[in-house]
Amino acid sequence: VNISKLVSKLDQVAVEYIATFSTSANSKVKSLRQVKEGDAPPPFFLYYASPHMHAPMAFDPKFLNSSTSNNIFGDSLRELDNSVGVVLQAVSDAGLLNDTLIIFTSDNGPWNIKGDWKLDGADCVQNLTSAGGLAGDQGPFNGTWQKNVGGSTGKFTPWEGGHRVPSIFSWANTLPTLEQVQRSPQHFPWLRHEVVDGHSMGLVSDTLLSHFDLLPTLVALGGGVLPTDRAYDGVNLLPFFRATDPSQSDTSPLEQRQLVNDLNSRVLLHPGDDDQEIYAVRLGVDIKVFVRTGGSAACGESYYTDKHQGNQTLVFNITEDPAEAAPQFRNSSEANLAYSIAAHAVIAQFNNSLQAGLQSISNFTSGPKPDSWACADPTQLICRLTP
């Protein structure tokens, strides 16, 4: 298998699939759909799981040196960007762009062990060569407290750099537009216009969303109903998305505000990497409480065993301290209250899940774990493969 051509082949499959739902009068499309002239296109669902930005980052040679960073990660990111453009163009060509919800997101933060360093003989050195690293950038979400005591803070960890991911939504004629928000900001207090280096980044919301929300949202969008014999951690976001104009929305402004308030006051639990222990609890937008701490293997450590786990109790204000560098004073009233709420939330939500029969255990072990750590030299293909 030529994995350098994998993304382009997946693009082709996605384009052909989208074309079968085209609003055009193409005879081939009509025969595939078995519909009559003038019928509205049926709804469709496409889940495109790109191999980027995961190792081994094998990209089409035409993207070599296409990025300003001039390294493997940057060139792979360029191919991913191109892939997104291909899919969006296919939706537009099919005449469906105004009626299609498009979600771009990821599963986790950077895999530090794959990108920031490598071994040079017996020494551990920063991997800042022209080849660059393979992990990406955590931005301001460094998990500084954990790094100061040992370990990395990306993938596999409860720190913000490990599980905070990009979430971009596009839904023409439905999502609020910049013009609408600027004209009636009182209707959209949860949205703001983001400008970086003079360039518009569109509308941004600090509302606390989770991947758990995608299931109930997509089921509702498709006209389905979730089974009532189980509990769900997610929330239907359609009223949040459809708040284009209070006079045209099915949801009243009061209901929309209540939904945003509920999302921003929700409790999210963050488990550890390879066990069922709860490590951290998110209390709304601002507060995060660690009931345990832990980081992934750092430079030169054992990939599977060096996790730097501890039983520290820490309270961070994520809004003021996204790097999670300075926990709030342990004996302050704010920290004590947050920890008390978090402890009760862990007990209540975890026990409720167990009682509802939602606990599931999967064993993905395929053999003994290797003793060696996963190398991160991007010039060596074997180091770019998952151990």
C-alpha positions, 0 to 999 in steps of 0.5 A: 500500500502506498500510504503517501497516496492514502489521503488523495484516495480518501478524498476521491471516495468522499467526492464520489459519495457526495456527488450521489446526492447532488441537486443537479440533473445529472442522469447518473446521479439521478439513477443512483438516487432513484428519485424523480426530477425536481425532488429534493436531495435526500439527507446524507451523512459522511464521516471522514476520518483523515489519517492526518495529523497522526503518525506516520504523516506520509503525504503526497510528494506534491506537498513536499516543502509546501509549508512555511515551516518546511518540515514533515508536520507542516507539509502534512498539515498542508495536505490536510488543509487541501483535503478539507478544501476538496470536500467543501468544494464537492459539497458546493459543486453538488449544490448542497453547501447552504444546507449541510452542517460541516464539523471539523474536529480532532480526537486529542492533543499532540502526541509529545513523545513523537515530536519534541525530542529524540535520543542522540545516543544516550542523550535526550535532545530537543528535536529542532532540526529542519525536519521538525517534530511530529507532535504539533503545538499545544499553544498556551495549553502547556500543563506547566505544573505537570511539566515542572514535576516531570512528564509531558502533557499532551495526548494520554493526559488530563491536561488541557493540551491533551484533550482540548481540540479544534472544533470548527462548524460551518452551516450556511443559512443557519449559523449566525453570520458576522453581519448578524452578530454585529447588527444585533450583538444582544441576541448572541452574547456567546459569540465574538469576532476573533481577529488575529494579526489583522485577519478575521478568524470568523465567529468564536464561542467560549461555550463549553462543548464536548464530543459527547454532544455530537451524537444527540445533535446529529440524531436530532438533525436527522429526525431521529429519537434517542432510546430512553432506556439509557443516560447520555452525557451529550446535549443536543446543540441544534438550538445553539446552532440555529440561533440565526435570528430570533424571529426565524428560529424555532427556539426562543431567545430565552431558551437559547440563553438557557441552553448556553448557560447550561452548557457553561455550567456543566460538569465534565469528567476526565479519566486517566490513560489506561484505567478507570480512575477519574483524574480531573473534573471540569466545573463549567467554563472556568474551573478545573479540579484535579483529584489526581495528576499524571503526565505521559512519558517525557524525554527518553522515558519508558513509553508505557510505564513512566506516567508520573501519576500522583494524588495531588489535589489542584484547582485551576482557573482555566480562563485565567491560567490556560497553561495550568501553571499556578493552582489556586491557594489550597486553603482558599474558600474558592479552592475548597468549594471547587474541590467539594463540588468536584468530589461530589460530581465524581461520585454522583455521575460515575455511580449513576453511569454504573447503575445505568449499565453504561460501564464498558471495558475493552481490552485492546492488548495485542501482545506484550508491550515492547520495552523500548520507547517510541522514537521521534526522529522524523527522518526515520520512517520507523520512528513515525509509525505507532509502536 
